[in-house]
Amino acid sequence: MNRKLVVSAGCVALIAGLVAGCGTANNTTNSANTAVQRPAAKSNTTVVQQGHNNLVVAPTSEVGSANLKRLTAIADKQPSNFAAQLNAADSASANGNTALAIQYFKRAVQANPKSGLALTALGNMYRERENQPKEAIPYYQKSIQVDPSYGWAYWQLAQAYLTLKETSLAKQTLEQGLKNVSKKDPAYADIQSTLSNLNGAQKASK
């Protein structure tokens, strides 16, 4: 079975140190919810199955109804606290409540309109969870606009275009990403390999 592994915001952020985007190998997706704050051991994470082919790796502190209630309460009391909104969105996503996750990711964007991470995460909710790539595209585009160095926005936007059979737009997006994203960015290798695969497939079809 080809399962999709999604690393949750809280999980990746725990590894990265700041609020940042994340991705997973084997051509899956980067987390729809991607926020990170401090290093954490693997023992502090939980794998939650959402549907048949979607596994979400999230901090244990975000999984379960009690944690969801706790984190959304904190976010509601601190509407301008960007991290609090992300944590609530991440918990909602990990617990399978897509509508609530979208609500809090939107609040995160309101708290920090220049966060490429929050905008990309919001787009991911529509593309990955709601299967609405057209709805996701404007969020990815906005993410690139406000933070051109945020690599996962390019990769996710390209995936949305590919879903819509817009291969030319996907390639343009990936090429743009390679120009604007640091080679040290975690997304750079995935952007590069995806573009290489598309170019290879195009040559093979000729």
Backbone as ProteinMPNN parsed JSONL, in Angstrom:
{"seq_chain_A": "MNRKLVVSAGCVALIAGLVAGCGTANNTTNSANTAVQRPAAKSNTTVVQQGHNNLVVAPTSEVGSANLKRLTAIADKQPSNFAAQLNAADSASANGNTALAIQYFKRAVQANPKSGLALTALGNMYRERENQPKEAIPYYQKSIQVDPSYGWAYWQLAQAYLTLKETSLAKQTLEQGLKNVSKKDPAYADIQSTLSNLNGAQKASK", "coords_chain_A": {"N_chain_A": [[0.85, -1.189, 0.0], [0.539, 2.224, -0.808], [1.276, 4.519, 1.247], [0.739, 7.808, 2.469], [2.918, 9.901, 4.1], [2.682, 12.345, 6.443], [4.29, 14.895, 8.0], [3.69, 16.491, 10.958], [3.127, 19.924, 11.792], [3.882, 20.687, 14.393], [5.616, 18.626, 14.922], [7.714, 18.756, 13.04], [8.602, 21.276, 13.51], [9.511, 20.974, 15.992], [11.832, 19.756, 15.468], [13.207, 21.531, 13.898], [13.545, 24.106, 15.118], [12.636, 26.707, 14.705], [9.642, 28.328, 13.573], [8.862, 26.624, 10.804], [8.866, 25.186, 7.485], [8.171, 21.822, 6.362], [9.05, 18.613, 5.02], [8.656, 15.4, 3.477], [10.409, 12.506, 2.523], [10.295, 10.319, -0.274], [8.472, 11.265, -2.115], [6.092, 12.301, -1.025], [4.284, 14.357, 0.883], [4.801, 17.637, 2.114], [4.313, 18.599, 5.44], [0.931, 19.364, 6.081], [0.408, 20.851, 8.154], [2.703, 22.738, 9.552], [4.716, 23.569, 11.862], [7.262, 24.525, 14.029], [9.139, 24.334, 17.031], [11.066, 23.569, 19.05], [13.746, 21.194, 19.536], [12.827, 17.73, 19.593], [12.447, 14.45, 20.878], [11.959, 11.328, 19.136], [10.308, 9.775, 20.612], [8.466, 11.453, 21.597], [6.525, 11.789, 19.775], [3.584, 10.935, 17.847], [2.017, 8.656, 15.653], [-0.675, 9.138, 13.627], [-3.409, 7.789, 11.97], [-5.084, 9.038, 9.227], [-7.756, 8.471, 7.407], [-7.34, 5.975, 4.814], [-4.836, 6.021, 3.545], [-3.16, 7.95, 4.627], [-0.883, 9.044, 6.82], [-0.238, 10.773, 9.738], [2.324, 12.337, 11.405], [2.675, 13.53, 14.523], [3.34, 15.733, 17.334], [3.009, 14.177, 20.482], [1.808, 15.733, 22.381], [-0.098, 17.122, 21.016], [-2.006, 15.449, 20.11], [-5.198, 13.922, 20.4], [-8.386, 14.493, 21.998], [-8.408, 15.981, 24.376], [-6.002, 17.439, 24.308], [-6.468, 18.899, 22.007], [-8.631, 20.486, 22.802], [-7.382, 21.948, 24.821], [-5.342, 23.358, 23.432], [-6.784, 24.84, 21.532], [-8.225, 26.451, 23.23], [-6.233, 28.033, 24.339], [-5.384, 29.368, 22.021], [-7.705, 30.772, 21.397], [-7.81, 32.573, 23.478], [-5.64, 34.091, 22.933], [-5.603, 35.646, 20.357], [-3.851, 37.065, 18.699], [-1.508, 35.751, 18.864], [0.743, 34.156, 17.1], [2.099, 31.616, 17.177], [0.43, 30.215, 18.917], [-1.914, 29.998, 17.438], [-1.012, 28.426, 15.312], [-0.314, 26.079, 16.672], [-2.817, 25.226, 17.568], [-4.089, 24.817, 15.119], [-2.493, 22.809, 14.08], [-2.947, 20.757, 15.905], [-5.682, 20.325, 15.49], [-5.598, 19.413, 12.868], [-4.036, 17.073, 13.168], [-5.8, 15.604, 14.641], [-7.736, 15.07, 12.863], [-9.69, 16.957, 12.256], [-10.433, 18.751, 9.855], [-11.824, 21.101, 9.042], [-11.706, 22.693, 11.34], [-8.974, 22.945, 11.561], [-8.368, 24.442, 9.279], [-9.658, 26.813, 9.988], [-8.051, 27.718, 12.159], [-5.54, 27.895, 10.939], [-6.063, 29.976, 9.203], [-6.406, 31.982, 11.06], [-3.828, 32.08, 12.009], [-2.531, 33.114, 9.792], [-3.696, 35.621, 9.772], [-2.585, 36.617, 12.102], [0.078, 36.678, 11.42], [0.702, 37.817, 8.549], [2.797, 37.552, 6.786], [3.821, 35.052, 6.872], [5.105, 32.464, 5.227], [4.984, 29.805, 5.824], [2.508, 29.401, 7.251], [0.649, 30.128, 5.295], [1.223, 28.268, 3.298], [0.669, 25.908, 4.677], [-2.059, 26.235, 5.032], [-2.916, 26.139, 2.393], [-2.225, 23.491, 1.913], [-4.089, 22.107, 3.423], [-6.398, 22.378, 1.941], [-5.599, 21.229, -0.503], [-4.547, 18.63, 0.15], [-6.218, 17.482, 2.146], [-8.847, 18.226, 1.557], [-8.979, 17.76, -1.109], [-8.955, 19.786, -3.047], [-7.374, 21.275, -5.184], [-7.476, 23.643, -6.722], [-8.494, 25.507, -4.957], [-6.404, 25.638, -3.224], [-4.241, 26.774, -4.583], [-4.137, 29.756, -4.679], [-3.249, 30.306, -2.056], [-0.719, 29.137, -1.94], [0.524, 30.669, -3.893], [0.392, 33.188, -2.724], [1.995, 32.704, -0.519], [4.52, 32.399, -1.715], [4.769, 34.954, -2.697], [4.926, 36.568, -0.358], [7.055, 35.435, 0.966], [9.557, 34.63, -0.708], [11.658, 32.877, -0.361], [10.825, 30.59, 0.84], [10.833, 27.303, 0.531], [9.001, 25.064, 0.416], [6.589, 26.066, -0.478], [6.803, 26.396, -3.25], [7.138, 23.747, -4.079], [4.747, 22.548, -3.219], [2.881, 24.077, -4.644], [3.551, 23.331, -7.228], [2.793, 20.642, -7.106], [0.046, 20.941, -6.888], [-0.544, 22.049, -9.398], [0.223, 19.892, -10.991], [-1.668, 17.984, -10.283], [-3.818, 19.095, -11.498], [-3.161, 18.678, -14.084], [-1.549, 20.572, -15.233], [1.178, 20.713, -16.396], [3.182, 22.341, -17.525], [2.976, 24.745, -16.053], [3.646, 23.735, -13.574], [6.335, 23.025, -13.946], [7.442, 25.553, -14.459], [7.041, 26.734, -11.977], [8.658, 25.159, -10.303], [11.161, 25.667, -11.425], [11.372, 28.365, -10.854], [11.475, 28.176, -8.117], [13.98, 26.921, -7.717], [15.625, 28.99, -8.36], [15.129, 30.873, -6.38], [15.269, 29.706, -3.865], [17.343, 28.669, -1.192], [20.076, 26.377, -1.484], [20.461, 24.984, 0.779], [18.041, 24.783, 1.919], [15.509, 22.636, 3.209], [13.619, 21.867, 1.338], [14.75, 22.122, -1.125], [16.067, 19.951, -2.45], [13.902, 18.266, -3.059], [12.427, 19.884, -4.765], [14.211, 20.095, -6.863], [14.536, 17.365, -7.654], [11.923, 16.7, -8.389], [11.497, 18.392, -10.571], [13.468, 17.391, -12.252], [12.479, 14.819, -12.697], [10.13, 15.437, -14.081], [11.167, 16.635, -16.387], [12.551, 14.47, -17.392], [10.471, 12.663, -17.916], [9.147, 14.055, -19.878], [11.001, 14.071, -21.952], [11.147, 11.37, -22.48], [8.678, 10.872, -23.531], [8.759, 11.901, -26.014]], "CA_chain_A": [[0.0, 0.0, 0.0], [1.321, 3.452, -0.893], [0.746, 5.453, 2.237], [1.286, 9.147, 2.482], [3.374, 10.284, 5.432], [2.642, 13.785, 6.629], [4.892, 15.27, 9.268], [2.907, 17.612, 11.427], [3.805, 21.166, 12.087], [4.53, 20.625, 15.688], [6.689, 17.636, 14.898], [8.852, 19.26, 12.293], [9.107, 22.44, 14.182], [10.266, 20.502, 17.138], [13.14, 19.366, 14.975], [13.879, 22.651, 13.254], [13.953, 25.165, 16.032], [11.8, 27.874, 14.49], [8.483, 27.946, 12.783], [9.413, 26.388, 9.478], [8.145, 24.192, 6.713], [8.794, 20.514, 6.401], [8.689, 17.729, 3.935], [9.03, 14.024, 3.711], [10.952, 11.902, 1.338], [9.498, 9.406, -1.067], [7.486, 11.976, -2.94], [4.8, 12.358, -0.35], [3.893, 15.752, 0.994], [5.317, 18.206, 3.336], [3.197, 18.661, 6.348], [-0.096, 20.363, 5.887], [0.575, 21.708, 9.309], [4.123, 22.698, 9.712], [5.238, 24.563, 12.766], [8.215, 23.852, 14.871], [9.667, 25.258, 18.001], [12.298, 23.134, 19.693], [14.022, 19.788, 19.254], [12.078, 16.749, 20.384], [12.792, 13.069, 20.577], [10.909, 10.597, 18.423], [9.382, 9.2, 21.589], [7.46, 12.463, 21.901], [5.625, 11.919, 18.634], [2.575, 9.897, 17.663], [1.551, 8.502, 14.28], [-2.128, 9.063, 13.59], [-3.888, 7.479, 10.626], [-6.234, 9.8, 8.752], [-8.176, 7.78, 6.199], [-6.64, 4.717, 4.558], [-3.485, 6.179, 3.027], [-2.59, 9.198, 5.102], [-0.376, 8.932, 8.18], [0.22, 12.057, 10.241], [3.233, 12.26, 12.542], [2.446, 14.755, 15.294], [3.768, 15.663, 18.733], [2.012, 13.554, 21.349], [1.129, 16.799, 23.118], [-1.141, 17.713, 20.166], [-2.932, 14.399, 19.698], [-6.248, 13.604, 21.357], [-9.392, 15.539, 22.189], [-8.043, 16.839, 25.507], [-4.983, 18.372, 23.84], [-7.111, 19.805, 21.059], [-9.402, 21.444, 23.588], [-6.433, 22.805, 25.53], [-4.638, 24.241, 22.511], [-7.718, 25.804, 20.937], [-8.564, 27.413, 24.284], [-5.106, 28.971, 24.403], [-5.434, 30.183, 20.809], [-8.862, 31.677, 21.484], [-7.496, 33.626, 24.443], [-4.527, 34.884, 22.408], [-5.836, 35.657, 18.912], [-2.73, 37.643, 17.966], [-0.336, 34.911, 19.101], [0.929, 33.331, 15.906], [2.442, 30.247, 17.55], [-0.743, 29.582, 19.522], [-2.843, 29.655, 16.352], [-0.425, 27.303, 14.591], [-0.422, 24.875, 17.499], [-4.218, 24.797, 17.545], [-4.352, 24.297, 13.776], [-1.769, 21.551, 13.962], [-3.664, 19.764, 16.705], [-6.931, 20.017, 14.788], [-5.241, 18.595, 11.714], [-3.603, 15.757, 13.649], [-6.973, 14.907, 15.156], [-8.659, 14.802, 11.767], [-10.733, 17.976, 12.118], [-9.913, 19.629, 8.804], [-12.496, 22.405, 9.063], [-11.16, 23.457, 12.457], [-7.581, 23.241, 11.222], [-8.408, 25.563, 8.331], [-10.031, 27.999, 10.766], [-6.915, 28.222, 12.939], [-4.475, 28.316, 10.026], [-6.449, 31.308, 8.738], [-6.105, 32.897, 12.16], [-2.373, 32.219, 12.038], [-2.197, 34.042, 8.709], [-4.093, 36.948, 10.235], [-1.617, 37.038, 13.116], [1.354, 36.922, 10.732], [0.393, 37.74, 7.122], [3.995, 37.294, 5.985], [4.31, 33.703, 7.138], [4.973, 31.521, 4.128], [4.61, 28.516, 6.413], [1.077, 29.339, 7.549], [-0.076, 30.172, 4.029], [1.408, 26.981, 2.638], [-0.08, 24.916, 5.454], [-3.474, 26.441, 4.719], [-3.114, 25.566, 1.058], [-2.137, 22.033, 2.004], [-5.337, 21.566, 3.946], [-7.349, 22.288, 0.824], [-5.122, 20.304, -1.538], [-4.345, 17.269, 0.622], [-7.332, 16.947, 2.936], [-10.144, 18.481, 0.912], [-8.849, 17.428, -2.523], [-9.369, 20.974, -3.787], [-6.143, 21.955, -5.584], [-7.731, 25.01, -7.196], [-8.654, 26.354, -3.773], [-5.101, 25.747, -2.56], [-3.269, 27.532, -5.384], [-3.924, 31.141, -4.257], [-2.49, 30.351, -0.803], [0.678, 28.879, -2.281], [1.022, 31.839, -4.617], [0.576, 34.252, -1.737], [3.154, 32.317, 0.278], [5.706, 32.742, -2.505], [4.815, 36.416, -2.785], [5.363, 37.191, 0.893], [8.329, 34.84, 1.399], [10.07, 33.913, -1.882], [12.704, 31.911, -0.007], [10.216, 29.428, 1.506], [10.867, 26.29, -0.507], [7.876, 24.142, 0.281], [5.483, 26.69, -1.212], [6.988, 26.083, -4.669], [6.908, 22.313, -4.295], [3.317, 22.273, -3.068], [2.179, 24.698, -5.772], [3.783, 22.461, -8.382], [1.954, 19.452, -6.938], [-1.334, 21.329, -7.205], [-0.63, 22.16, -10.851], [0.306, 18.545, -11.568], [-2.972, 17.359, -10.069], [-4.722, 19.697, -12.483], [-2.578, 18.386, -15.398], [-0.893, 21.781, -15.728], [2.59, 20.364, -16.264], [4.018, 23.492, -17.874], [2.975, 25.652, -14.903], [4.385, 23.064, -12.507], [7.757, 23.164, -14.244], [7.8, 26.959, -14.266], [7.068, 26.968, -10.537], [9.84, 24.494, -9.761], [12.327, 26.42, -11.905], [11.394, 29.59, -10.056], [11.918, 27.784, -6.788], [15.419, 26.667, -7.719], [16.301, 30.291, -8.439], [14.887, 31.695, -5.193], [15.425, 28.957, -2.617], [18.707, 28.276, -0.86], [20.36, 24.953, -1.646], [20.437, 24.401, 2.115], [16.65, 24.638, 2.327], [15.082, 21.227, 3.17], [12.76, 21.592, 0.183], [15.48, 22.309, -2.388], [16.314, 18.665, -3.116], [12.636, 17.765, -3.604], [12.11, 20.739, -5.916], [15.149, 19.701, -7.923], [14.246, 16.018, -8.146], [10.621, 16.712, -9.06], [11.706, 19.004, -11.88], [14.249, 16.441, -13.046], [11.565, 13.752, -13.103], [9.217, 15.963, -15.102], [11.938, 16.801, -17.62], [12.832, 13.129, -17.9], [9.244, 12.1, -18.448], [8.826, 14.784, -21.093], [11.916, 13.591, -22.99], [10.797, 9.974, -22.786], [7.421, 10.839, -24.29], [8.985, 12.406, -27.364]], "C_chain_A": [[0.885, 1.238, 0.0], [0.751, 4.485, 0.052], [1.461, 6.784, 2.179], [1.66, 9.509, 3.905], [3.43, 11.791, 5.53], [3.225, 14.115, 7.989], [4.212, 16.533, 9.754], [3.764, 18.802, 11.774], [4.563, 21.075, 13.374], [5.705, 19.696, 15.667], [7.911, 18.179, 14.199], [9.441, 20.441, 12.999], [9.923, 22.023, 15.364], [11.671, 20.17, 16.699], [13.902, 20.583, 14.465], [14.314, 23.764, 14.177], [13.151, 26.428, 15.877], [10.557, 27.398, 13.784], [8.985, 27.799, 11.366], [8.612, 25.337, 8.756], [8.816, 22.855, 6.808], [8.349, 19.685, 5.237], [9.059, 16.323, 4.289], [9.544, 13.457, 2.41], [9.892, 11.038, 0.691], [8.234, 10.048, -1.621], [6.117, 12.026, -2.3], [4.347, 13.807, -0.292], [4.651, 16.335, 2.146], [4.097, 18.448, 4.185], [2.193, 19.733, 5.995], [-0.013, 21.323, 7.027], [2.023, 21.634, 9.684], [4.625, 23.79, 10.614], [6.203, 23.885, 13.69], [8.823, 24.8, 15.866], [10.95, 24.798, 18.662], [12.498, 21.656, 19.445], [13.217, 18.859, 20.142], [12.47, 15.35, 19.964], [11.628, 12.385, 19.871], [9.883, 10.024, 19.39], [8.281, 10.176, 21.967], [6.463, 12.658, 20.761], [4.688, 10.721, 18.544], [2.188, 9.843, 16.194], [0.049, 8.281, 14.318], [-2.563, 8.77, 12.164], [-5.14, 8.282, 10.335], [-6.66, 9.182, 7.426], [-7.337, 6.526, 6.009], [-5.175, 4.921, 4.21], [-2.789, 7.432, 3.51], [-2.176, 9.06, 6.564], [0.191, 10.278, 8.609], [1.108, 11.829, 11.462], [3.132, 13.574, 13.293], [3.011, 14.604, 16.696], [2.652, 15.042, 19.574], [1.198, 14.591, 22.099], [0.022, 17.464, 22.313], [-2.224, 16.708, 19.782], [-3.95, 14.107, 20.797], [-7.164, 14.789, 21.62], [-9.034, 16.494, 23.325], [-7.005, 17.871, 25.086], [-5.56, 19.372, 22.846], [-7.888, 20.886, 21.801], [-8.487, 22.438, 24.289], [-5.793, 23.827, 24.588], [-5.561, 25.248, 21.839], [-8.141, 26.841, 21.967], [-7.476, 28.467, 24.407], [-5.149, 29.921, 23.21], [-6.573, 31.193, 20.859], [-8.597, 32.838, 22.438], [-6.405, 34.561, 23.93], [-4.613, 34.954, 20.883], [-4.684, 36.232, 18.083], [-1.437, 36.849, 18.134], [-0.208, 33.901, 17.96], [1.187, 31.866, 16.254], [1.24, 29.504, 18.132], [-1.745, 29.154, 18.458], [-2.322, 28.454, 15.56], [-0.564, 26.006, 15.374], [-1.843, 24.322, 17.494], [-4.572, 24.182, 16.192], [-3.707, 22.935, 13.592], [-2.475, 20.433, 14.717], [-4.967, 19.351, 16.018], [-6.664, 19.117, 13.592], [-4.866, 17.184, 12.135], [-4.777, 14.926, 14.148], [-8.063, 14.723, 14.099], [-9.77, 15.802, 11.577], [-10.25, 19.035, 11.129], [-10.528, 21.017, 8.846], [-11.931, 23.289, 10.174], [-9.708, 23.839, 12.19], [-7.518, 24.435, 10.273], [-8.714, 26.865, 9.067], [-8.821, 28.585, 11.503], [-5.717, 28.565, 12.06], [-4.791, 29.698, 9.463], [-6.169, 32.351, 9.817], [-4.603, 33.129, 12.274], [-1.914, 33.202, 10.966], [-2.577, 35.47, 9.101], [-3.09, 37.494, 11.243], [-0.269, 37.37, 12.491], [1.146, 36.753, 9.231], [1.594, 37.411, 6.241], [4.589, 35.916, 6.249], [4.049, 32.786, 5.941], [4.533, 30.156, 4.625], [3.104, 28.398, 6.613], [0.252, 29.326, 6.265], [0.027, 28.846, 3.286], [0.626, 25.883, 3.361], [-1.566, 25.015, 5.165], [-3.798, 25.869, 3.343], [-3.116, 24.05, 1.088], [-3.43, 21.41, 2.511], [-6.362, 21.406, 2.829], [-6.901, 21.245, -0.196], [-5.091, 18.862, -1.057], [-5.572, 16.683, 1.315], [-8.677, 17.095, 2.23], [-10.149, 18.119, -0.573], [-9.372, 18.557, -3.404], [-8.128, 21.772, -4.2], [-6.352, 23.387, -6.067], [-7.879, 25.981, -6.033], [-7.303, 26.606, -3.101], [-4.155, 26.702, -3.271], [-3.077, 28.986, -4.925], [-3.118, 31.27, -2.961], [-1.016, 30.081, -1.057], [1.289, 30.085, -2.989], [1.282, 33.006, -3.671], [1.794, 33.962, -0.869], [4.444, 32.699, -0.435], [5.876, 34.25, -2.593], [5.386, 37.035, -1.516], [6.708, 36.661, 1.379], [8.898, 33.988, 0.264], [11.119, 32.848, -1.562], [12.142, 30.633, 0.615], [9.982, 28.31, 0.494], [9.635, 25.44, -0.686], [6.699, 24.744, -0.465], [5.582, 26.375, -2.698], [6.649, 24.625, -4.949], [5.425, 21.98, -4.218], [2.506, 22.881, -4.213], [2.35, 23.843, -7.023], [2.927, 21.204, -8.297], [0.491, 19.753, -7.275], [-1.525, 21.43, -8.719], [-0.606, 20.785, -11.514], [-1.014, 17.8, -11.412], [-3.982, 17.836, -11.11], [-4.223, 19.5, -13.921], [-1.951, 19.615, -16.056], [0.626, 21.613, -15.585], [3.517, 21.546, -16.547], [4.113, 24.475, -16.702], [3.743, 25.043, -13.724], [5.878, 23.23, -12.717], [8.233, 24.595, -14.031], [7.946, 27.276, -12.777], [8.326, 26.368, -9.921], [11.119, 25.212, -10.19], [12.488, 27.721, -11.131], [11.91, 29.294, -8.648], [13.414, 27.573, -6.712], [16.216, 27.972, -7.783], [16.229, 31.055, -7.114], [15.188, 31.019, -3.865], [16.876, 28.553, -2.404], [18.888, 26.77, -1.037], [20.346, 24.231, -0.303], [19.01, 24.208, 2.629], [16.236, 23.165, 2.212], [14.262, 20.878, 1.932], [13.535, 21.578, -1.13], [15.655, 20.998, -3.151], [15.044, 18.104, -3.741], [12.197, 18.581, -4.815], [12.948, 20.298, -7.112], [14.805, 18.335, -8.514], [12.907, 15.949, -8.873], [10.735, 17.309, -10.449], [12.466, 18.058, -12.805], [13.357, 15.303, -13.556], [10.612, 14.204, -14.204], [9.936, 16.131, -16.439], [12.248, 15.45, -18.263], [11.614, 12.486, -18.532], [8.881, 12.759, -19.781], [9.715, 14.308, -22.244], [11.538, 12.189, -23.437], [9.549, 9.878, -23.665], [7.601, 11.301, -25.737], [9.485, 11.293, -28.292]], "O_chain_A": [[1.874, 1.295, 0.731], [-0.155, 5.238, -0.307], [2.652, 6.857, 1.874], [0.831, 9.436, 4.812], [4.152, 12.44, 4.773], [2.713, 13.666, 9.015], [4.165, 17.534, 9.038], [4.965, 18.688, 12.015], [5.76, 21.358, 13.428], [6.706, 19.954, 16.336], [9.025, 18.073, 14.713], [10.661, 20.584, 13.073], [10.922, 22.659, 15.697], [12.61, 20.292, 17.485], [15.124, 20.646, 14.595], [15.402, 24.31, 13.995], [12.995, 27.169, 16.847], [10.427, 26.223, 13.438], [9.486, 28.761, 10.785], [7.77, 24.669, 9.356], [9.943, 22.766, 7.296], [7.384, 20.017, 4.549], [9.714, 16.083, 5.304], [9.148, 13.888, 1.327], [8.728, 11.049, 1.091], [7.136, 9.492, -1.604], [5.102, 11.816, -2.964], [4.058, 14.41, -1.326], [5.092, 15.621, 3.047], [2.974, 18.493, 3.683], [2.552, 20.86, 5.654], [-0.335, 22.501, 6.875], [2.517, 20.582, 10.089], [4.937, 24.876, 10.125], [5.964, 22.748, 14.098], [9.004, 25.978, 15.559], [11.862, 25.609, 18.819], [11.538, 20.935, 19.173], [12.956, 19.167, 21.306], [12.79, 15.112, 18.799], [10.475, 12.8, 19.988], [8.726, 9.814, 19.027], [7.284, 9.793, 22.578], [5.655, 13.586, 20.786], [4.958, 9.649, 19.086], [2.044, 10.886, 15.556], [-0.437, 7.351, 14.961], [-2.121, 9.449, 11.237], [-6.122, 8.229, 11.075], [-5.976, 9.361, 6.419], [-6.69, 6.065, 6.949], [-4.345, 4.075, 4.545], [-1.889, 7.925, 2.831], [-3.03, 8.969, 7.446], [1.018, 10.855, 7.904], [0.688, 11.201, 12.434], [3.472, 14.625, 12.75], [3.149, 13.488, 17.197], [1.478, 15.36, 19.383], [0.032, 14.359, 22.418], [-0.725, 18.282, 22.851], [-3.242, 17.079, 19.197], [-3.604, 14.052, 21.978], [-6.762, 15.944, 21.481], [-9.327, 17.687, 23.245], [-7.104, 19.041, 25.457], [-5.186, 20.545, 22.842], [-7.804, 22.065, 21.459], [-8.784, 23.631, 24.343], [-5.712, 25.013, 24.908], [-5.164, 26.388, 21.601], [-8.391, 27.994, 21.614], [-7.765, 29.654, 24.562], [-4.972, 31.129, 23.365], [-6.422, 32.331, 20.417], [-9.095, 33.946, 22.237], [-6.256, 35.68, 24.42], [-3.774, 34.376, 20.193], [-4.557, 35.921, 16.898], [-0.393, 37.234, 17.607], [-0.957, 32.928, 17.88], [0.559, 30.974, 15.684], [1.052, 28.315, 17.875], [-2.351, 28.086, 18.556], [-3.093, 27.571, 15.184], [-0.892, 24.962, 14.81], [-2.05, 23.111, 17.424], [-5.261, 23.164, 16.12], [-4.303, 22.023, 13.019], [-2.586, 19.309, 14.228], [-5.307, 18.168, 15.975], [-7.41, 18.172, 13.335], [-5.319, 16.21, 11.535], [-4.752, 13.697, 14.085], [-9.17, 14.278, 14.403], [-10.707, 15.546, 10.82], [-9.727, 20.078, 11.522], [-9.817, 22.011, 8.7], [-11.705, 24.483, 9.974], [-9.269, 24.931, 12.553], [-6.698, 25.335, 10.455], [-8.099, 27.896, 8.798], [-8.595, 29.795, 11.476], [-4.943, 29.455, 12.413], [-3.884, 30.506, 9.265], [-5.746, 33.468, 9.517], [-4.158, 34.231, 12.594], [-1.022, 34.019, 11.198], [-1.852, 36.416, 8.791], [-2.782, 38.686, 11.242], [0.446, 38.245, 12.98], [1.382, 35.673, 8.692], [1.429, 37.035, 5.08], [5.734, 35.65, 5.886], [2.913, 32.388, 5.684], [3.804, 29.438, 3.941], [2.493, 27.414, 6.195], [-0.733, 28.595, 6.163], [-0.951, 28.361, 2.717], [0.0, 25.035, 2.725], [-2.255, 23.999, 5.065], [-4.817, 25.204, 3.155], [-3.895, 23.4, 0.391], [-3.819, 20.324, 2.082], [-7.099, 20.421, 2.781], [-7.716, 20.47, -0.696], [-5.55, 17.963, -1.762], [-5.921, 15.523, 1.095], [-9.53, 16.211, 2.295], [-11.194, 18.165, -1.222], [-10.115, 18.338, -4.361], [-7.858, 22.829, -3.63], [-5.5, 24.248, -5.845], [-7.447, 27.131, -6.11], [-7.086, 27.653, -2.49], [-3.35, 27.371, -2.622], [-1.932, 29.417, -4.791], [-2.381, 32.241, -2.788], [-0.154, 30.724, -0.457], [2.426, 30.47, -2.717], [2.276, 33.72, -3.808], [2.542, 34.876, -0.522], [5.354, 33.26, 0.175], [6.996, 34.759, -2.567], [6.233, 37.926, -1.585], [7.421, 37.345, 2.113], [8.743, 32.767, 0.267], [11.429, 32.01, -2.409], [12.893, 29.696, 0.889], [9.045, 28.368, -0.301], [9.256, 25.123, -1.814], [5.889, 24.01, -1.031], [4.567, 26.116, -3.344], [5.966, 24.307, -5.922], [4.904, 21.229, -5.042], [1.553, 22.268, -4.694], [1.402, 23.654, -7.787], [2.393, 20.748, -9.309], [-0.207, 18.929, -7.866], [-2.528, 20.964, -9.26], [-1.327, 20.543, -12.482], [-1.428, 17.067, -12.311], [-4.866, 17.095, -11.539], [-4.776, 20.072, -14.861], [-1.838, 19.687, -17.28], [1.267, 22.277, -14.77], [4.529, 21.718, -15.868], [5.194, 24.978, -16.394], [4.408, 25.756, -12.973], [6.609, 23.54, -11.777], [9.311, 24.819, -13.48], [8.86, 27.993, -12.371], [8.984, 27.01, -9.103], [12.052, 25.346, -9.399], [13.602, 28.125, -10.796], [12.678, 30.065, -8.074], [14.054, 27.998, -5.75], [17.351, 28.036, -7.31], [17.151, 31.792, -6.766], [15.345, 31.693, -2.847], [17.554, 28.139, -3.344], [17.974, 25.989, -0.774], [20.233, 23.007, -0.254], [18.794, 23.551, 3.647], [16.572, 22.51, 1.226], [14.218, 19.717, 1.524], [13.037, 21.079, -2.139], [15.419, 20.942, -4.358], [15.09, 17.53, -4.829], [11.659, 18.033, -5.777], [12.443, 20.152, -8.225], [14.786, 18.17, -9.734], [12.77, 15.223, -9.858], [10.143, 16.798, -11.399], [12.148, 17.939, -13.988], [13.472, 14.883, -14.707], [10.322, 13.455, -15.137], [9.387, 15.81, -17.493], [12.217, 15.295, -19.483], [11.718, 11.836, -19.572], [8.373, 12.105, -20.691], [9.248, 14.156, -23.373], [11.602, 11.863, -24.622], [9.386, 8.933, -24.437], [6.718, 11.117, -26.575], [9.729, 11.538, -29.473]]}, "name": "protein", "num_of_chains": 1, "seq": "MNRKLVVSAGCVALIAGLVAGCGTANNTTNSANTAVQRPAAKSNTTVVQQGHNNLVVAPTSEVGSANLKRLTAIADKQPSNFAAQLNAADSASANGNTALAIQYFKRAVQANPKSGLALTALGNMYRERENQPKEAIPYYQKSIQVDPSYGWAYWQLAQAYLTLKETSLAKQTLEQGLKNVSKKDPAYADIQSTLSNLNGAQKASK"}
